[in-house]
Amino acid sequence: MHIFPEGLVRHTIPAGKYVKVTHQGPESQTDGTYDSIRDRGISASRSFDFEYWTDIHSLEQKDSTIDIYMPWEA
């Protein structure tokens, strides 16, 4: 049995292939990265994406990196 903190939202990420795009720079500037993903057709069939933040305390630093994963259907 798992005990989760009150208010925590739990999501199960389905098994499969994912495209990884790495955003470099402040989190507040990810719009440009998402625009590029959309413009290149990478996200055409995605139903969701998820982000992996290496260090949540450095999200607004210029050398921050955020990995964005999207389902891939080849």
Predicted model as a PDB file, atoms N, CA, C, CB and O in Angstrom, pLDDT in the B-factor column:
MODEL        1                                                                  
ATOM      1  N   MET A   1       0.837  -1.170   0.000  1.00 60.00           N  
ATOM      2  CA  MET A   1       0.000   0.000   0.000  1.00 60.00           C  
ATOM      3  C   MET A   1       0.889   1.242   0.000  1.00 60.00           C  
ATOM      4  CB  MET A   1      -0.956  -0.007   1.212  1.00 60.00           C  
ATOM      5  O   MET A   1       1.821   1.348   0.797  1.00 60.00           O  
ATOM      6  N   HIS A   2       0.593   2.176  -0.896  1.00 67.00           N  
ATOM      7  CA  HIS A   2       1.327   3.432  -0.963  1.00 67.00           C  
ATOM      8  C   HIS A   2       0.526   4.519  -0.264  1.00 67.00           C  
ATOM      9  CB  HIS A   2       1.623   3.824  -2.431  1.00 67.00           C  
ATOM     10  O   HIS A   2      -0.692   4.602  -0.420  1.00 67.00           O  
ATOM     11  N   ILE A   3       1.199   5.332   0.487  1.00 74.00           N  
ATOM     12  CA  ILE A   3       0.555   6.464   1.135  1.00 74.00           C  
ATOM     13  C   ILE A   3       1.086   7.724   0.478  1.00 74.00           C  
ATOM     14  CB  ILE A   3       0.811   6.471   2.682  1.00 74.00           C  
ATOM     15  O   ILE A   3       2.295   7.959   0.453  1.00 74.00           O  
ATOM     16  N   PHE A   4       0.182   8.535  -0.053  1.00 74.00           N  
ATOM     17  CA  PHE A   4       0.547   9.756  -0.741  1.00 74.00           C  
ATOM     18  C   PHE A   4       0.071  10.958   0.068  1.00 74.00           C  
ATOM     19  CB  PHE A   4      -0.046   9.781  -2.163  1.00 74.00           C  
ATOM     20  O   PHE A   4      -0.968  10.893   0.727  1.00 74.00           O  
ATOM     21  N   PRO A   5       0.821  12.045   0.021  1.00 81.00           N  
ATOM     22  CA  PRO A   5       0.392  13.264   0.737  1.00 81.00           C  
ATOM     23  C   PRO A   5      -0.977  13.737   0.245  1.00 81.00           C  
ATOM     24  CB  PRO A   5       1.436  14.394   0.554  1.00 81.00           C  
ATOM     25  O   PRO A   5      -1.313  13.574  -0.928  1.00 81.00           O  
ATOM     26  N   GLU A   6      -1.743  14.309   1.125  1.00 85.00           N  
ATOM     27  CA  GLU A   6      -3.050  14.837   0.764  1.00 85.00           C  
ATOM     28  C   GLU A   6      -2.912  15.887  -0.337  1.00 85.00           C  
ATOM     29  CB  GLU A   6      -3.748  15.437   1.995  1.00 85.00           C  
ATOM     30  O   GLU A   6      -2.033  16.746  -0.275  1.00 85.00           O  
ATOM     31  N   GLY A   7      -3.771  15.815  -1.330  1.00 86.00           N  
ATOM     32  CA  GLY A   7      -3.753  16.770  -2.428  1.00 86.00           C  
ATOM     33  C   GLY A   7      -2.838  16.373  -3.578  1.00 86.00           C  
ATOM     34  O   GLY A   7      -2.865  17.013  -4.629  1.00 86.00           O  
ATOM     35  N   LEU A   8      -2.034  15.343  -3.404  1.00 83.00           N  
ATOM     36  CA  LEU A   8      -1.130  14.896  -4.462  1.00 83.00           C  
ATOM     37  C   LEU A   8      -1.926  14.272  -5.589  1.00 83.00           C  
ATOM     38  CB  LEU A   8      -0.094  13.894  -3.918  1.00 83.00           C  
ATOM     39  O   LEU A   8      -2.833  13.474  -5.351  1.00 83.00           O  
ATOM     40  N   VAL A   9      -1.590  14.632  -6.802  1.00 83.00           N  
ATOM     41  CA  VAL A   9      -2.237  14.046  -7.972  1.00 83.00           C  
ATOM     42  C   VAL A   9      -1.296  12.986  -8.526  1.00 83.00           C  
ATOM     43  CB  VAL A   9      -2.579  15.137  -9.057  1.00 83.00           C  
ATOM     44  O   VAL A   9      -0.121  13.260  -8.766  1.00 83.00           O  
ATOM     45  N   ARG A  10      -1.801  11.801  -8.724  1.00 82.00           N  
ATOM     46  CA  ARG A  10      -0.988  10.697  -9.218  1.00 82.00           C  
ATOM     47  C   ARG A  10      -1.350  10.407 -10.668  1.00 82.00           C  
ATOM     48  CB  ARG A  10      -1.180   9.435  -8.343  1.00 82.00           C  
ATOM     49  O   ARG A  10      -2.524  10.293 -11.023  1.00 82.00           O  
ATOM     50  N   HIS A  11      -0.318  10.290 -11.497  1.00 84.00           N  
ATOM     51  CA  HIS A  11      -0.507   9.943 -12.900  1.00 84.00           C  
ATOM     52  C   HIS A  11       0.379   8.748 -13.219  1.00 84.00           C  
ATOM     53  CB  HIS A  11      -0.181  11.151 -13.836  1.00 84.00           C  
ATOM     54  O   HIS A  11       1.508   8.663 -12.735  1.00 84.00           O  
ATOM     55  N   THR A  12      -0.122   7.836 -14.020  1.00 88.00           N  
ATOM     56  CA  THR A  12       0.663   6.707 -14.498  1.00 88.00           C  
ATOM     57  C   THR A  12       1.015   6.979 -15.958  1.00 88.00           C  
ATOM     58  CB  THR A  12      -0.117   5.350 -14.336  1.00 88.00           C  
ATOM     59  O   THR A  12       0.133   7.172 -16.795  1.00 88.00           O  
ATOM     60  N   ILE A  13       2.302   6.992 -16.249  1.00 87.00           N  
ATOM     61  CA  ILE A  13       2.774   7.255 -17.607  1.00 87.00           C  
ATOM     62  C   ILE A  13       2.817   5.921 -18.347  1.00 87.00           C  
ATOM     63  CB  ILE A  13       4.188   7.956 -17.604  1.00 87.00           C  
ATOM     64  O   ILE A  13       3.500   4.989 -17.920  1.00 87.00           O  
ATOM     65  N   PRO A  14       2.083   5.834 -19.461  1.00 86.00           N  
ATOM     66  CA  PRO A  14       2.017   4.561 -20.176  1.00 86.00           C  
ATOM     67  C   PRO A  14       3.360   4.167 -20.793  1.00 86.00           C  
ATOM     68  CB  PRO A  14       0.960   4.634 -21.259  1.00 86.00           C  
ATOM     69  O   PRO A  14       4.154   5.022 -21.186  1.00 86.00           O  
ATOM     70  N   ALA A  15       3.592   2.871 -20.868  1.00 90.00           N  
ATOM     71  CA  ALA A  15       4.795   2.350 -21.517  1.00 90.00           C  
ATOM     72  C   ALA A  15       4.735   2.678 -23.008  1.00 90.00           C  
ATOM     73  CB  ALA A  15       4.934   0.809 -21.290  1.00 90.00           C  
ATOM     74  O   ALA A  15       3.650   2.766 -23.584  1.00 90.00           O  
ATOM     75  N   GLY A  16       5.872   2.854 -23.614  1.00 87.00           N  
ATOM     76  CA  GLY A  16       5.920   3.132 -25.042  1.00 87.00           C  
ATOM     77  C   GLY A  16       7.165   3.917 -25.399  1.00 87.00           C  
ATOM     78  O   GLY A  16       8.074   4.065 -24.583  1.00 87.00           O  
ATOM     79  N   LYS A  17       7.202   4.414 -26.614  1.00 88.00           N  
ATOM     80  CA  LYS A  17       8.325   5.216 -27.083  1.00 88.00           C  
ATOM     81  C   LYS A  17       7.997   6.686 -26.901  1.00 88.00           C  
ATOM     82  CB  LYS A  17       8.654   4.907 -28.564  1.00 88.00           C  
ATOM     83  O   LYS A  17       6.859   7.115 -27.089  1.00 88.00           O  
ATOM     84  N   TYR A  18       9.024   7.456 -26.529  1.00 89.00           N  
ATOM     85  CA  TYR A  18       8.862   8.884 -26.285  1.00 89.00           C  
ATOM     86  C   TYR A  18       9.951   9.671 -27.005  1.00 89.00           C  
ATOM     87  CB  TYR A  18       8.893   9.182 -24.778  1.00 89.00           C  
ATOM     88  O   TYR A  18      11.084   9.211 -27.142  1.00 89.00           O  
ATOM     89  N   VAL A  19       9.591  10.850 -27.454  1.00 89.00           N  
ATOM     90  CA  VAL A  19      10.555  11.797 -27.996  1.00 89.00           C  
ATOM     91  C   VAL A  19      10.991  12.676 -26.836  1.00 89.00           C  
ATOM     92  CB  VAL A  19       9.948  12.650 -29.185  1.00 89.00           C  
ATOM     93  O   VAL A  19      10.163  13.130 -26.047  1.00 89.00           O  
ATOM     94  N   LYS A  20      12.290  12.914 -26.733  1.00 93.00           N  
ATOM     95  CA  LYS A  20      12.826  13.782 -25.685  1.00 93.00           C  
ATOM     96  C   LYS A  20      13.376  15.042 -26.340  1.00 93.00           C  
ATOM     97  CB  LYS A  20      13.936  13.054 -24.851  1.00 93.00           C  
ATOM     98  O   LYS A  20      14.220  14.974 -27.232  1.00 93.00           O  
ATOM     99  N   VAL A  21      12.888  16.188 -25.888  1.00 93.00           N  
ATOM    100  CA  VAL A  21      13.386  17.483 -26.326  1.00 93.00           C  
ATOM    101  C   VAL A  21      13.893  18.190 -25.085  1.00 93.00           C  
ATOM    102  CB  VAL A  21      12.277  18.327 -27.069  1.00 93.00           C  
ATOM    103  O   VAL A  21      13.196  18.242 -24.072  1.00 93.00           O  
ATOM    104  N   THR A  22      15.102  18.736 -25.151  1.00 95.00           N  
ATOM    105  CA  THR A  22      15.668  19.416 -23.990  1.00 95.00           C  
ATOM    106  C   THR A  22      15.609  20.922 -24.190  1.00 95.00           C  
ATOM    107  CB  THR A  22      17.121  18.962 -23.742  1.00 95.00           C  
ATOM    108  O   THR A  22      16.153  21.469 -25.150  1.00 95.00           O  
ATOM    109  N   HIS A  23      14.934  21.571 -23.257  1.00 95.00           N  
ATOM    110  CA  HIS A  23      14.873  23.036 -23.236  1.00 95.00           C  
ATOM    111  C   HIS A  23      16.030  23.525 -22.381  1.00 95.00           C  
ATOM    112  CB  HIS A  23      13.489  23.559 -22.681  1.00 95.00           C  
ATOM    113  O   HIS A  23      16.229  23.039 -21.268  1.00 95.00           O  
ATOM    114  N   GLN A  24      16.790  24.478 -22.888  1.00 95.00           N  
ATOM    115  CA  GLN A  24      17.864  25.077 -22.109  1.00 95.00           C  
ATOM    116  C   GLN A  24      17.542  26.542 -21.893  1.00 95.00           C  
ATOM    117  CB  GLN A  24      19.237  24.906 -22.812  1.00 95.00           C  
ATOM    118  O   GLN A  24      17.292  27.287 -22.840  1.00 95.00           O  
ATOM    119  N   GLY A  25      17.554  26.941 -20.631  1.00 94.00           N  
ATOM    120  CA  GLY A  25      17.230  28.312 -20.269  1.00 94.00           C  
ATOM    121  C   GLY A  25      16.146  28.321 -19.208  1.00 94.00           C  
ATOM    122  O   GLY A  25      15.710  27.267 -18.744  1.00 94.00           O  
ATOM    123  N   PRO A  26      15.714  29.508 -18.827  1.00 95.00           N  
ATOM    124  CA  PRO A  26      14.702  29.631 -17.783  1.00 95.00           C  
ATOM    125  C   PRO A  26      13.388  28.938 -18.150  1.00 95.00           C  
ATOM    126  CB  PRO A  26      14.442  31.091 -17.494  1.00 95.00           C  
ATOM    127  O   PRO A  26      12.983  28.920 -19.313  1.00 95.00           O  
ATOM    128  N   GLU A  27      12.741  28.376 -17.150  1.00 94.00           N  
ATOM    129  CA  GLU A  27      11.456  27.699 -17.346  1.00 94.00           C  
ATOM    130  C   GLU A  27      10.422  28.650 -17.935  1.00 94.00           C  
ATOM    131  CB  GLU A  27      10.944  27.123 -16.018  1.00 94.00           C  
ATOM    132  O   GLU A  27       9.565  28.234 -18.714  1.00 94.00           O  
ATOM    133  N   SER A  28      10.498  29.899 -17.573  1.00 94.00           N  
ATOM    134  CA  SER A  28       9.529  30.880 -18.070  1.00 94.00           C  
ATOM    135  C   SER A  28       9.647  31.111 -19.576  1.00 94.00           C  
ATOM    136  CB  SER A  28       9.710  32.197 -17.341  1.00 94.00           C  
ATOM    137  O   SER A  28       8.804  31.788 -20.165  1.00 94.00           O  
ATOM    138  N   GLN A  29      10.682  30.554 -20.201  1.00 94.00           N  
ATOM    139  CA  GLN A  29      10.877  30.718 -21.636  1.00 94.00           C  
ATOM    140  C   GLN A  29      10.635  29.429 -22.418  1.00 94.00           C  
ATOM    141  CB  GLN A  29      12.272  31.217 -21.905  1.00 94.00           C  
ATOM    142  O   GLN A  29      11.087  29.303 -23.556  1.00 94.00           O  
ATOM    143  N   THR A  30       9.929  28.475 -21.822  1.00 94.00           N  
ATOM    144  CA  THR A  30       9.657  27.213 -22.526  1.00 94.00           C  
ATOM    145  C   THR A  30       8.672  27.385 -23.677  1.00 94.00           C  
ATOM    146  CB  THR A  30       9.117  26.183 -21.552  1.00 94.00           C  
ATOM    147  O   THR A  30       8.568  26.501 -24.528  1.00 94.00           O  
ATOM    148  N   ASP A  31       7.946  28.503 -23.724  1.00 93.00           N  
ATOM    149  CA  ASP A  31       6.991  28.713 -24.823  1.00 93.00           C  
ATOM    150  C   ASP A  31       7.669  28.566 -26.179  1.00 93.00           C  
ATOM    151  CB  ASP A  31       6.341  30.100 -24.712  1.00 93.00           C  
ATOM    152  O   ASP A  31       7.106  27.967 -27.095  1.00 93.00           O  
ATOM    153  N   GLY A  32       8.874  29.110 -26.312  1.00 93.00           N  
ATOM    154  CA  GLY A  32       9.605  29.010 -27.572  1.00 93.00           C  
ATOM    155  C   GLY A  32       9.935  27.573 -27.926  1.00 93.00           C  
ATOM    156  O   GLY A  32       9.876  27.190 -29.094  1.00 93.00           O  
ATOM    157  N   THR A  33      10.279  26.778 -26.933  1.00 93.00           N  
ATOM    158  CA  THR A  33      10.587  25.369 -27.170  1.00 93.00           C  
ATOM    159  C   THR A  33       9.328  24.629 -27.607  1.00 93.00           C  
ATOM    160  CB  THR A  33      11.186  24.716 -25.902  1.00 93.00           C  
ATOM    161  O   THR A  33       9.361  23.842 -28.553  1.00 93.00           O  
ATOM    162  N   TYR A  34       8.216  24.884 -26.915  1.00 90.00           N  
ATOM    163  CA  TYR A  34       6.960  24.241 -27.300  1.00 90.00           C  
ATOM    164  C   TYR A  34       6.497  24.696 -28.692  1.00 90.00           C  
ATOM    165  CB  TYR A  34       5.872  24.545 -26.259  1.00 90.00           C  
ATOM    166  O   TYR A  34       5.930  23.903 -29.443  1.00 90.00           O  
ATOM    167  N   ASP A  35       6.732  25.952 -29.034  1.00 90.00           N  
ATOM    168  CA  ASP A  35       6.411  26.434 -30.383  1.00 90.00           C  
ATOM    169  C   ASP A  35       7.217  25.665 -31.419  1.00 90.00           C  
ATOM    170  CB  ASP A  35       6.689  27.952 -30.507  1.00 90.00           C  
ATOM    171  O   ASP A  35       6.683  25.272 -32.456  1.00 90.00           O  
ATOM    172  N   SER A  36       8.498  25.449 -31.145  1.00 90.00           N  
ATOM    173  CA  SER A  36       9.368  24.716 -32.056  1.00 90.00           C  
ATOM    174  C   SER A  36       8.907  23.260 -32.205  1.00 90.00           C  
ATOM    175  CB  SER A  36      10.821  24.766 -31.558  1.00 90.00           C  
ATOM    176  O   SER A  36       8.916  22.705 -33.304  1.00 90.00           O  
ATOM    177  N   ILE A  37       8.507  22.657 -31.094  1.00 87.00           N  
ATOM    178  CA  ILE A  37       7.994  21.281 -31.120  1.00 87.00           C  
ATOM    179  C   ILE A  37       6.764  21.213 -32.030  1.00 87.00           C  
ATOM    180  CB  ILE A  37       7.640  20.789 -29.679  1.00 87.00           C  
ATOM    181  O   ILE A  37       6.654  20.321 -32.870  1.00 87.00           O  
ATOM    182  N   ARG A  38       5.862  22.145 -31.857  1.00 85.00           N  
ATOM    183  CA  ARG A  38       4.634  22.183 -32.661  1.00 85.00           C  
ATOM    184  C   ARG A  38       4.961  22.455 -34.137  1.00 85.00           C  
ATOM    185  CB  ARG A  38       3.665  23.267 -32.117  1.00 85.00           C  
ATOM    186  O   ARG A  38       4.429  21.787 -35.023  1.00 85.00           O  
ATOM    187  N   ASP A  39       5.837  23.437 -34.398  1.00 87.00           N  
ATOM    188  CA  ASP A  39       6.175  23.808 -35.770  1.00 87.00           C  
ATOM    189  C   ASP A  39       6.840  22.672 -36.540  1.00 87.00           C  
ATOM    190  CB  ASP A  39       7.083  25.012 -35.766  1.00 87.00           C  
ATOM    191  O   ASP A  39       6.695  22.585 -37.759  1.00 87.00           O  
ATOM    192  N   ARG A  40       7.555  21.817 -35.853  1.00 84.00           N  
ATOM    193  CA  ARG A  40       8.245  20.691 -36.502  1.00 84.00           C  
ATOM    194  C   ARG A  40       7.368  19.453 -36.609  1.00 84.00           C  
ATOM    195  CB  ARG A  40       9.511  20.345 -35.740  1.00 84.00           C  
ATOM    196  O   ARG A  40       7.793  18.432 -37.148  1.00 84.00           O  
ATOM    197  N   GLY A  41       6.141  19.541 -36.095  1.00 80.00           N  
ATOM    198  CA  GLY A  41       5.214  18.415 -36.205  1.00 80.00           C  
ATOM    199  C   GLY A  41       5.488  17.297 -35.224  1.00 80.00           C  
ATOM    200  O   GLY A  41       4.896  16.224 -35.335  1.00 80.00           O  
ATOM    201  N   ILE A  42       6.367  17.523 -34.271  1.00 77.00           N  
ATOM    202  CA  ILE A  42       6.700  16.483 -33.304  1.00 77.00           C  
ATOM    203  C   ILE A  42       5.498  16.155 -32.422  1.00 77.00           C  
ATOM    204  CB  ILE A  42       7.890  16.917 -32.440  1.00 77.00           C  
ATOM    205  O   ILE A  42       5.306  15.007 -32.021  1.00 77.00           O  
ATOM    206  N   SER A  43       4.703  17.157 -32.127  1.00 69.00           N  
ATOM    207  CA  SER A  43       3.607  16.963 -31.178  1.00 69.00           C  
ATOM    208  C   SER A  43       2.273  16.690 -31.850  1.00 69.00           C  
ATOM    209  CB  SER A  43       3.478  18.168 -30.300  1.00 69.00           C  
ATOM    210  O   SER A  43       1.232  16.770 -31.199  1.00 69.00           O  
ATOM    211  N   ALA A  44       2.279  16.372 -33.123  1.00 63.00           N  
ATOM    212  CA  ALA A  44       1.030  16.252 -33.872  1.00 63.00           C  
ATOM    213  C   ALA A  44       0.057  15.248 -33.269  1.00 63.00           C  
ATOM    214  CB  ALA A  44       1.327  15.863 -35.285  1.00 63.00           C  
ATOM    215  O   ALA A  44      -1.150  15.491 -33.274  1.00 63.00           O  
ATOM    216  N   SER A  45       0.547  14.135 -32.753  1.00 62.00           N  
ATOM    217  CA  SER A  45      -0.364  13.100 -32.253  1.00 62.00           C  
ATOM    218  C   SER A  45      -0.272  12.910 -30.742  1.00 62.00           C  
ATOM    219  CB  SER A  45      -0.075  11.787 -32.942  1.00 62.00           C  
ATOM    220  O   SER A  45      -0.777  11.920 -30.213  1.00 62.00           O  
ATOM    221  N   ARG A  46       0.355  13.830 -30.053  1.00 64.00           N  
ATOM    222  CA  ARG A  46       0.524  13.621 -28.615  1.00 64.00           C  
ATOM    223  C   ARG A  46      -0.753  13.949 -27.858  1.00 64.00           C  
ATOM    224  CB  ARG A  46       1.677  14.470 -28.084  1.00 64.00           C  
ATOM    225  O   ARG A  46      -1.443  14.923 -28.159  1.00 64.00           O  
ATOM    226  N   SER A  47      -1.046  13.129 -26.887  1.00 75.00           N  
ATOM    227  CA  SER A  47      -2.201  13.387 -26.033  1.00 75.00           C  
ATOM    228  C   SER A  47      -1.764  14.052 -24.729  1.00 75.00           C  
ATOM    229  CB  SER A  47      -2.959  12.078 -25.739  1.00 75.00           C  
ATOM    230  O   SER A  47      -2.591  14.570 -23.979  1.00 75.00           O  
ATOM    231  N   PHE A  48      -0.463  14.034 -24.469  1.00 83.00           N  
ATOM    232  CA  PHE A  48       0.088  14.649 -23.264  1.00 83.00           C  
ATOM    233  C   PHE A  48       1.591  14.791 -23.428  1.00 83.00           C  
ATOM    234  CB  PHE A  48      -0.253  13.816 -21.999  1.00 83.00           C  
ATOM    235  O   PHE A  48       2.175  14.244 -24.364  1.00 83.00           O  
ATOM    236  N   ASP A  49       2.202  15.511 -22.535  1.00 87.00           N  
ATOM    237  CA  ASP A  49       3.662  15.523 -22.422  1.00 87.00           C  
ATOM    238  C   ASP A  49       3.987  15.607 -20.949  1.00 87.00           C  
ATOM    239  CB  ASP A  49       4.310  16.717 -23.223  1.00 87.00           C  
ATOM    240  O   ASP A  49       3.127  15.922 -20.126  1.00 87.00           O  
ATOM    241  N   PHE A  50       5.229  15.325 -20.623  1.00 89.00           N  
ATOM    242  CA  PHE A  50       5.666  15.536 -19.248  1.00 89.00           C  
ATOM    243  C   PHE A  50       7.072  16.098 -19.259  1.00 89.00           C  
ATOM    244  CB  PHE A  50       5.605  14.222 -18.431  1.00 89.00           C  
ATOM    245  O   PHE A  50       7.848  15.873 -20.188  1.00 89.00           O  
ATOM    246  N   GLU A  51       7.379  16.826 -18.217  1.00 92.00           N  
ATOM    247  CA  GLU A  51       8.679  17.486 -18.093  1.00 92.00           C  
ATOM    248  C   GLU A  51       9.439  16.896 -16.913  1.00 92.00           C  
ATOM    249  CB  GLU A  51       8.511  19.019 -17.921  1.00 92.00           C  
ATOM    250  O   GLU A  51       8.868  16.572 -15.872  1.00 92.00           O  
ATOM    251  N   TYR A  52      10.746  16.767 -17.114  1.00 91.00           N  
ATOM    252  CA  TYR A  52      11.629  16.340 -16.026  1.00 91.00           C  
ATOM    253  C   TYR A  52      12.546  17.507 -15.699  1.00 91.00           C  
ATOM    254  CB  TYR A  52      12.456  15.054 -16.415  1.00 91.00           C  
ATOM    255  O   TYR A  52      13.334  17.950 -16.534  1.00 91.00           O  
ATOM    256  N   TRP A  53      12.435  17.987 -14.494  1.00 90.00           N  
ATOM    257  CA  TRP A  53      13.253  19.106 -14.022  1.00 90.00           C  
ATOM    258  C   TRP A  53      14.364  18.537 -13.156  1.00 90.00           C  
ATOM    259  CB  TRP A  53      12.395  20.157 -13.226  1.00 90.00           C  
ATOM    260  O   TRP A  53      14.098  17.975 -12.093  1.00 90.00           O  
ATOM    261  N   THR A  54      15.605  18.677 -13.603  1.00 86.00           N  
ATOM    262  CA  THR A  54      16.743  18.143 -12.863  1.00 86.00           C  
ATOM    263  C   THR A  54      16.878  18.791 -11.492  1.00 86.00           C  
ATOM    264  CB  THR A  54      18.022  18.341 -13.657  1.00 86.00           C  
ATOM    265  O   THR A  54      17.116  18.106 -10.497  1.00 86.00           O  
ATOM    266  N   ASP A  55      16.728  20.102 -11.440  1.00 88.00           N  
ATOM    267  CA  ASP A  55      16.868  20.844 -10.181  1.00 88.00           C  
ATOM    268  C   ASP A  55      15.788  21.915 -10.115  1.00 88.00           C  
ATOM    269  CB  ASP A  55      18.288  21.484 -10.057  1.00 88.00           C  
ATOM    270  O   ASP A  55      15.912  22.967 -10.742  1.00 88.00           O  
ATOM    271  N   ILE A  56      14.750  21.654  -9.371  1.00 86.00           N  
ATOM    272  CA  ILE A  56      13.613  22.584  -9.301  1.00 86.00           C  
ATOM    273  C   ILE A  56      14.027  23.957  -8.776  1.00 86.00           C  
ATOM    274  CB  ILE A  56      12.516  22.007  -8.411  1.00 86.00           C  
ATOM    275  O   ILE A  56      13.331  24.944  -9.018  1.00 86.00           O  
ATOM    276  N   HIS A  57      15.133  24.031  -8.072  1.00 90.00           N  
ATOM    277  CA  HIS A  57      15.593  25.304  -7.508  1.00 90.00           C  
ATOM    278  C   HIS A  57      16.336  26.171  -8.521  1.00 90.00           C  
ATOM    279  CB  HIS A  57      16.489  25.043  -6.320  1.00 90.00           C  
ATOM    280  O   HIS A  57      16.632  27.334  -8.247  1.00 90.00           O  
ATOM    281  N   SER A  58      16.639  25.603  -9.698  1.00 90.00           N  
ATOM    282  CA  SER A  58      17.379  26.377 -10.698  1.00 90.00           C  
ATOM    283  C   SER A  58      16.544  26.674 -11.941  1.00 90.00           C  
ATOM    284  CB  SER A  58      18.638  25.634 -11.098  1.00 90.00           C  
ATOM    285  O   SER A  58      17.099  27.037 -12.978  1.00 90.00           O  
ATOM    286  N   LEU A  59      15.230  26.528 -11.858  1.00 89.00           N  
ATOM    287  CA  LEU A  59      14.380  26.646 -13.045  1.00 89.00           C  
ATOM    288  C   LEU A  59      14.478  27.983 -13.755  1.00 89.00           C  
ATOM    289  CB  LEU A  59      12.968  26.409 -12.666  1.00 89.00           C  
ATOM    290  O   LEU A  59      14.284  28.033 -14.969  1.00 89.00           O  
ATOM    291  N   GLU A  60      14.766  29.052 -13.061  1.00 92.00           N  
ATOM    292  CA  GLU A  60      14.824  30.358 -13.708  1.00 92.00           C  
ATOM    293  C   GLU A  60      16.247  30.809 -14.034  1.00 92.00           C  
ATOM    294  CB  GLU A  60      14.166  31.382 -12.831  1.00 92.00           C  
ATOM    295  O   GLU A  60      16.461  31.965 -14.399  1.00 92.00           O  
ATOM    296  N   GLN A  61      17.208  29.918 -13.907  1.00 92.00           N  
ATOM    297  CA  GLN A  61      18.584  30.256 -14.258  1.00 92.00           C  
ATOM    298  C   GLN A  61      18.812  30.022 -15.753  1.00 92.00           C  
ATOM    299  CB  GLN A  61      19.585  29.422 -13.417  1.00 92.00           C  
ATOM    300  O   GLN A  61      18.170  29.163 -16.358  1.00 92.00           O  
ATOM    301  N   LYS A  62      19.721  30.786 -16.336  1.00 91.00           N  
ATOM    302  CA  LYS A  62      19.951  30.680 -17.777  1.00 91.00           C  
ATOM    303  C   LYS A  62      20.547  29.335 -18.192  1.00 91.00           C  
ATOM    304  CB  LYS A  62      20.864  31.792 -18.228  1.00 91.00           C  
ATOM    305  O   LYS A  62      20.418  28.947 -19.353  1.00 91.00           O  
ATOM    306  N   ASP A  63      21.196  28.614 -17.274  1.00 90.00           N  
ATOM    307  CA  ASP A  63      21.775  27.316 -17.612  1.00 90.00           C  
ATOM    308  C   ASP A  63      20.888  26.147 -17.166  1.00 90.00           C  
ATOM    309  CB  ASP A  63      23.150  27.186 -16.980  1.00 90.00           C  
ATOM    310  O   ASP A  63      21.339  25.002 -17.141  1.00 90.00           O  
ATOM    311  N   SER A  64      19.645  26.429 -16.819  1.00 93.00           N  
ATOM    312  CA  SER A  64      18.691  25.392 -16.438  1.00 93.00           C  
ATOM    313  C   SER A  64      18.373  24.503 -17.639  1.00 93.00           C  
ATOM    314  CB  SER A  64      17.398  26.022 -15.873  1.00 93.00           C  
ATOM    315  O   SER A  64      18.332  24.982 -18.772  1.00 93.00           O  
ATOM    316  N   THR A  65      18.150  23.219 -17.398  1.00 93.00           N  
ATOM    317  CA  THR A  65      17.704  22.320 -18.467  1.00 93.00           C  
ATOM    318  C   THR A  65      16.431  21.612 -18.019  1.00 93.00           C  
ATOM    319  CB  THR A  65      18.815  21.283 -18.833  1.00 93.00           C  
ATOM    320  O   THR A  65      16.308  21.180 -16.872  1.00 93.00           O  
ATOM    321  N   ILE A  66      15.502  21.505 -18.939  1.00 95.00           N  
ATOM    322  CA  ILE A  66      14.239  20.817 -18.691  1.00 95.00           C  
ATOM    323  C   ILE A  66      14.040  19.831 -19.837  1.00 95.00           C  
ATOM    324  CB  ILE A  66      13.027  21.833 -18.576  1.00 95.00           C  
ATOM    325  O   ILE A  66      14.013  20.231 -21.001  1.00 95.00           O  
ATOM    326  N   ASP A  67      13.900  18.551 -19.516  1.00 95.00           N  
ATOM    327  CA  ASP A  67      13.638  17.532 -20.532  1.00 95.00           C  
ATOM    328  C   ASP A  67      12.138  17.394 -20.704  1.00 95.00           C  
ATOM    329  CB  ASP A  67      14.279  16.167 -20.147  1.00 95.00           C  
ATOM    330  O   ASP A  67      11.408  17.197 -19.733  1.00 95.00           O  
ATOM    331  N   ILE A  68      11.680  17.496 -21.941  1.00 94.00           N  
ATOM    332  CA  ILE A  68      10.268  17.384 -22.282  1.00 94.00           C  
ATOM    333  C   ILE A  68      10.085  16.074 -23.052  1.00 94.00           C  
ATOM    334  CB  ILE A  68       9.774  18.627 -23.127  1.00 94.00           C  
ATOM    335  O   ILE A  68      10.756  15.843 -24.058  1.00 94.00           O  
ATOM    336  N   TYR A  69       9.187  15.228 -22.581  1.00 92.00           N  
ATOM    337  CA  TYR A  69       8.929  13.942 -23.210  1.00 92.00           C  
ATOM    338  C   TYR A  69       7.515  13.921 -23.783  1.00 92.00           C  
ATOM    339  CB  TYR A  69       9.125  12.791 -22.201  1.00 92.00           C  
ATOM    340  O   TYR A  69       6.566  14.365 -23.138  1.00 92.00           O  
ATOM    341  N   MET A  70       7.387  13.394 -25.013  1.00 88.00           N  
ATOM    342  CA  MET A  70       6.087  13.266 -25.661  1.00 88.00           C  
ATOM    343  C   MET A  70       5.973  11.874 -26.271  1.00 88.00           C  
ATOM    344  CB  MET A  70       5.891  14.365 -26.746  1.00 88.00           C  
ATOM    345  O   MET A  70       6.954  11.348 -26.797  1.00 88.00           O  
ATOM    346  N   PRO A  71       4.786  11.272 -26.207  1.00 87.00           N  
ATOM    347  CA  PRO A  71       4.615   9.958 -26.841  1.00 87.00           C  
ATOM    348  C   PRO A  71       4.961  10.031 -28.323  1.00 87.00           C  
ATOM    349  CB  PRO A  71       3.168   9.447 -26.658  1.00 87.00           C  
ATOM    350  O   PRO A  71       4.681  11.029 -28.987  1.00 87.00           O  
ATOM    351  N   TRP A  72       5.572   8.969 -28.834  1.00 81.00           N  
ATOM    352  CA  TRP A  72       5.970   8.916 -30.237  1.00 81.00           C  
ATOM    353  C   TRP A  72       5.315   7.718 -30.906  1.00 81.00           C  
ATOM    354  CB  TRP A  72       7.510   8.844 -30.374  1.00 81.00           C  
ATOM    355  O   TRP A  72       5.414   6.585 -30.434  1.00 81.00           O  
ATOM    356  N   GLU A  73       4.650   7.996 -32.006  1.00 72.00           N  
ATOM    357  CA  GLU A  73       4.071   6.923 -32.804  1.00 72.00           C  
ATOM    358  C   GLU A  73       4.708   7.000 -34.185  1.00 72.00           C  
ATOM    359  CB  GLU A  73       2.499   7.035 -32.884  1.00 72.00           C  
ATOM    360  O   GLU A  73       4.417   7.908 -34.964  1.00 72.00           O  
ATOM    361  N   ALA A  74       5.573   6.046 -34.479  1.00 61.00           N  
ATOM    362  CA  ALA A  74       6.273   6.057 -35.764  1.00 61.00           C  
ATOM    363  C   ALA A  74       5.444   5.440 -36.870  1.00 61.00           C  
ATOM    364  CB  ALA A  74       7.588   5.326 -35.650  1.00 61.00           C  
ATOM    365  O   ALA A  74       5.893   5.373 -38.014  1.00 61.00           O  
TER     366      ALA A  74                                                      
ENDMDL                                                                          
END                                                                             
